[in-house]
Amino acid sequence: MGMSETTSVANFTESYASFNRLVNSLQRQYIELNDEFTVQNERLVQVNKLLVAATSETLAATEFLNGILKSISAGVIAVDKAGCITHFNPAASRLLGIPLKDPTGKLYRDTIPVGEPIEANALRASESGQTVEGVEKRVDLSDGSRLYLSVSTALLHDKDGMPSGAVEMFHDLTKVKKMEQEIGRLAALAALGEMAATIAHEVRNPLAGIGGFASLLKRDISPDDPRHLLVTKIIRGVDSLNQTVTTLLNYTRNESLRRERVDYNGFLQSAVDHFKADNPAAVVSLLIRLDHSAPHNALPVVLWCDAILCRQVFSNLLLNAAEACRGVGEIVVSYRCLPRQLAAQRYGDRIILGLDETLVETIFSDSGPGLSREAEKNLFAPFFTTKVDGNGLGLAVAAKVIKAHGGDILARNGKNGGAEFVVLLPTLLDTSLRALNDETEIKVES
């Protein structure tokens, strides 16, 4: 074997040994990596279990929170730092009249009416860092409705304690505002009632004496004696004063409404029929015309009211209209159930409507001389009258009854002359939507 061959064998042997060492090293590294993989895989399994558990807890907490937001009656709106809406619950949708899924992800300022005061909302709280609690806010909705809310706001923070947005919670105060109005009305009537009771006591006793002595004088004076007429006028004056005191006491008395379900179409016809029967001299003839083709004849407008008191009001309005026409001309009674948006736009400054209410508008119009500017302004004030022999309490009593029903009454001049008396009565949407925009006319001709 030559030197070259010996060298080649040695190189091969050394290379083979190096290869074996490399293979052994790779095998050891493989075994170590496999052991490490097993350990890491076990750790990953544990981490996955923890993650699944945490995810389940997070989902449960989210579902629990969503359940709370869905079930509470208060409106809740949350925004992030950019002013985008992140939460908007069903109560907020119902109160603000905004579809539930529309606002999420949109800017608060482009979606939610801000209202007054402007700082009482989540967007302003997020921007300024200033919160409010129990602030009364007025919001004008897109349909013309006016909403009164009690609003509280709070800041939101992330896990590091940094500001992440704000949330606002609000309650509907509309019913509370209506109750406040009713309490104010009752307080005014109570004060007037005390005054009326005092007047009745102080006036009726002398009146009784005057009336009694006048009756004795009339008995002793011959009908041909000129003094007989004077005594007769005294007795009539006493009766008139006594009637005024009685009417004043009736006006100040707190009426207890006996509400019942009333088909308004039939009720109006009945009211006109009663007026015709009770006041034959007021008009020469009374023609009632109902539009039987109107859809509301099949789907009537329904009110929850005191039928007796409302009939008295309508009879009073018909009598005033007949006297204004002086036996010549025309009286038209029309009504319609207004869409909520139109009712809010037209009469929202006079009546606070609940979220489930709209108005029935009844108009009594005549072809008489119309109203003076002073009469338009003061016609429903106690003791204001345009009649020579009136006591000024008839329309005041009518206004009192209508307001006790949560409605209102107003007077104005008609577009084509004459006067118009508009009676507004609230009705629930679920009973009145069936007759929106329909109108019936009842004509009284003489």
Secondary structure, 3 states (H helix, E strand, C coil): CCHHHHHHHHHHHHHHHHHHHHHHHHHHHHHHHHHHHHHHHHHHHHHHHHHHHHHHHHHHHHHHHHHHHHHCCCEEEEEECCCEEEEECHHHHHHHCCCCCCCCCCEHHHHCCCCECCCCCHHHHHHHCCCCCCEEEEEECCCCCEEEEEEEEEEEECCCCCEEEEEEEEEECHHHHHHHHHHHHHHHHHHHHHHHHHHHHHHHHHHHHHHHHHHHHHHHCCCCCHHHHHHHHHHHHHHHHHHHHHHHHHHHCCCCCCCEEEEHHHHHHHHHHHHHHHCCCCCCCCCCCCCCCCHHHCCCCEEEECHHHHHHHHHHHHHHHHHHHCCCCEEEEEEEECCHHHHHHHHCCCCCCCCCEEEEEEEEEECCCCCCHHHHHHCCCCCCCCCCCCCCCHHHHHHHHHHHCCCEEEEEECCCCCEEEEEEEEEEHHHHHHHECCCEEEEEEC
